[in-house]
Amino acid sequence: MYDPAPTVPAWAAGVLTTKASIAAIIASTTLTTTDRDTVRRAGGRALGGEVPGN
């Protein structure tokens, strides 16, 4: 006889893991973008970035 009960915790754990993974990807993407902007501003034209005051 099929018992769906054991699959519910596994499904819930999978959902939480997926949400955590998505959150981690969003966080890493946000940090990478911020770091890239910081480097571009700090590096100026030498790093293909902005020139302060222009």
SEFI-831249 format. One record per atom (N, C-alpha, C): residue number from 1; residue in three letters; atom name; x, y, z. Coordinates in Angstrom, 3 decimals, padded with zeros to 6 digits. Layout:
# residues N
gudo|miti|balum|xx|yy|zz
NUM|Ala|CA|X|Y|Z
...
END
This chain:
# residues 54
gudo|miti|balum|xx|yy|zz
1|Met|N|000.844|-001.191|000.000
1|Met|CA|000.000|000.000|000.000
1|Met|C|000.887|001.251|000.000
2|Tyr|N|000.506|002.219|-000.801
2|Tyr|CA|001.301|003.444|-000.935
2|Tyr|C|001.036|004.382|000.230
3|Asp|N|002.093|004.863|000.840
3|Asp|CA|001.959|005.795|001.959
3|Asp|C|002.680|007.091|001.593
4|Pro|N|001.944|008.147|001.307
4|Pro|CA|002.587|009.401|000.878
4|Pro|C|003.253|010.174|002.010
5|Ala|N|002.972|009.826|003.256
5|Ala|CA|003.466|010.612|004.387
5|Ala|C|004.991|010.781|004.403
6|Pro|N|005.787|009.732|004.173
6|Pro|CA|007.245|009.928|004.236
6|Pro|C|007.782|010.876|003.165
7|Thr|N|007.051|011.049|002.080
7|Thr|CA|007.558|011.910|001.019
7|Thr|C|007.337|013.388|001.325
8|Val|N|006.414|013.693|002.222
8|Val|CA|006.122|015.102|002.515
8|Val|C|007.317|015.804|003.162
9|Pro|N|007.933|015.237|004.210
9|Pro|CA|009.129|015.896|004.765
9|Pro|C|010.251|016.030|003.747
10|Ala|N|010.415|015.007|002.919
10|Ala|CA|011.465|015.085|001.902
10|Ala|C|011.169|016.200|000.912
11|Trp|N|009.914|016.334|000.525
11|Trp|CA|009.519|017.401|-000.401
11|Trp|C|009.753|018.764|000.241
12|Ala|N|009.341|018.898|001.514
12|Ala|CA|009.515|020.170|002.220
12|Ala|C|010.999|020.522|002.343
13|Ala|N|011.821|019.524|002.642
13|Ala|CA|013.263|019.774|002.738
13|Ala|C|013.820|020.207|001.391
14|Gly|N|013.321|019.596|000.320
14|Gly|CA|013.754|019.985|-001.023
14|Gly|C|013.376|021.409|-001.349
15|Val|N|012.173|021.805|-000.953
15|Val|CA|011.726|023.180|-001.201
15|Val|C|012.612|024.162|-000.440
16|Leu|N|012.901|023.852|000.818
16|Leu|CA|013.755|024.741|001.618
16|Leu|C|015.162|024.821|001.039
17|Thr|N|015.677|023.688|000.590
17|Thr|CA|017.012|023.675|-000.017
17|Thr|C|017.033|024.514|-001.283
18|Thr|N|015.988|024.372|-002.088
18|Thr|CA|015.899|025.154|-003.325
18|Thr|C|015.822|026.642|-003.013
19|Lys|N|015.006|027.009|-002.030
19|Lys|CA|014.897|028.426|-001.656
19|Lys|C|016.240|028.957|-001.166
20|Ala|N|016.950|028.152|-000.383
20|Ala|CA|018.260|028.576|000.117
20|Ala|C|019.243|028.749|-001.036
21|Ser|N|019.184|027.839|-002.004
21|Ser|CA|020.083|027.936|-003.156
21|Ser|C|019.794|029.193|-003.956
22|Ile|N|018.504|029.472|-004.177
22|Ile|CA|018.121|030.669|-004.932
22|Ile|C|018.585|031.919|-004.190
23|Ala|N|018.392|031.937|-002.873
23|Ala|CA|018.833|033.086|-002.078
23|Ala|C|020.345|033.265|-002.170
24|Ala|N|021.083|032.157|-002.142
24|Ala|CA|022.544|032.234|-002.238
24|Ala|C|022.980|032.756|-003.600
25|Ile|N|022.293|032.310|-004.648
25|Ile|CA|022.629|032.784|-005.995
25|Ile|C|022.348|034.278|-006.109
26|Ile|N|021.199|034.710|-005.590
26|Ile|CA|020.855|036.135|-005.644
26|Ile|C|021.887|036.946|-004.865
27|Ala|N|022.257|036.469|-003.683
27|Ala|CA|023.233|037.188|-002.862
27|Ala|C|024.580|037.274|-003.565
28|Ser|N|025.038|036.172|-004.145
28|Ser|CA|026.346|036.192|-004.801
28|Ser|C|026.323|037.079|-006.035
29|Thr|N|025.208|037.075|-006.749
29|Thr|CA|025.088|037.934|-007.932
29|Thr|C|025.107|039.398|-007.517
30|Thr|N|024.387|039.719|-006.438
30|Thr|CA|024.344|041.096|-005.953
30|Thr|C|025.730|041.548|-005.517
31|Leu|N|026.434|040.704|-004.773
31|Leu|CA|027.775|041.059|-004.310
31|Leu|C|028.728|041.222|-005.486
32|Thr|N|028.627|040.329|-006.456
32|Thr|CA|029.511|040.412|-007.617
32|Thr|C|029.281|041.711|-008.369
33|Thr|N|028.024|042.080|-008.551
33|Thr|CA|027.700|043.318|-009.260
33|Thr|C|028.233|044.518|-008.486
34|Thr|N|028.044|044.510|-007.175
34|Thr|CA|028.526|045.613|-006.342
34|Thr|C|030.045|045.711|-006.414
35|Asp|N|030.722|044.570|-006.305
35|Asp|CA|032.184|044.571|-006.377
35|Asp|C|032.660|045.085|-007.730
36|Arg|N|031.993|044.660|-008.791
36|Arg|CA|032.385|045.082|-010.133
36|Arg|C|032.229|046.601|-010.260
37|Asp|N|031.132|047.132|-009.730
37|Asp|CA|030.921|048.580|-009.788
37|Asp|C|031.995|049.308|-008.992
38|Thr|N|032.331|048.769|-007.830
38|Thr|CA|033.352|049.393|-006.988
38|Thr|C|034.699|049.404|-007.696
39|Val|N|035.057|048.282|-008.296
39|Val|CA|036.334|048.201|-009.014
39|Val|C|036.336|049.160|-010.195
40|Arg|N|035.213|049.240|-010.894
40|Arg|CA|035.139|050.116|-012.065
40|Arg|C|035.325|051.577|-011.640
41|Arg|N|034.694|051.955|-010.533
41|Arg|CA|034.830|053.341|-010.064
41|Arg|C|036.250|053.606|-009.564
42|Ala|N|036.782|052.639|-008.804
42|Ala|CA|038.104|052.846|-008.207
42|Ala|C|039.207|052.778|-009.252
43|Gly|N|039.052|051.908|-010.246
43|Gly|CA|040.103|051.689|-011.223
43|Gly|C|040.157|052.732|-012.310
44|Gly|N|039.061|053.445|-012.493
44|Gly|CA|039.036|054.457|-013.537
44|Gly|C|039.197|053.860|-014.920
45|Arg|N|039.794|054.602|-015.809
45|Arg|CA|039.888|054.205|-017.210
45|Arg|C|040.780|052.979|-017.403
46|Ala|N|041.761|052.777|-016.532
46|Ala|CA|042.683|051.648|-016.676
46|Ala|C|041.959|050.308|-016.622
47|Leu|N|040.867|050.239|-015.876
47|Leu|CA|040.106|048.995|-015.766
47|Leu|C|038.823|049.067|-016.586
48|Gly|N|038.770|049.970|-017.522
48|Gly|CA|037.582|050.084|-018.355
48|Gly|C|036.417|050.717|-017.635
49|Gly|N|036.724|051.488|-016.625
49|Gly|CA|035.656|052.049|-015.809
49|Gly|C|035.448|053.527|-016.033
50|Glu|N|034.867|054.116|-015.033
50|Glu|CA|034.513|055.526|-015.114
50|Glu|C|035.713|056.387|-014.718
51|Val|N|035.725|057.586|-015.224
51|Val|CA|036.738|058.546|-014.813
51|Val|C|036.058|059.530|-013.868
52|Pro|N|036.545|059.644|-012.633
52|Pro|CA|035.906|060.551|-011.674
52|Pro|C|035.843|061.977|-012.206
53|Gly|N|034.696|062.588|-012.015
53|Gly|CA|034.520|063.978|-012.431
53|Gly|C|033.998|064.136|-013.839
54|Asn|N|033.877|063.057|-014.580
54|Asn|CA|033.363|063.162|-015.953
54|Asn|C|031.937|062.697|-016.018
END
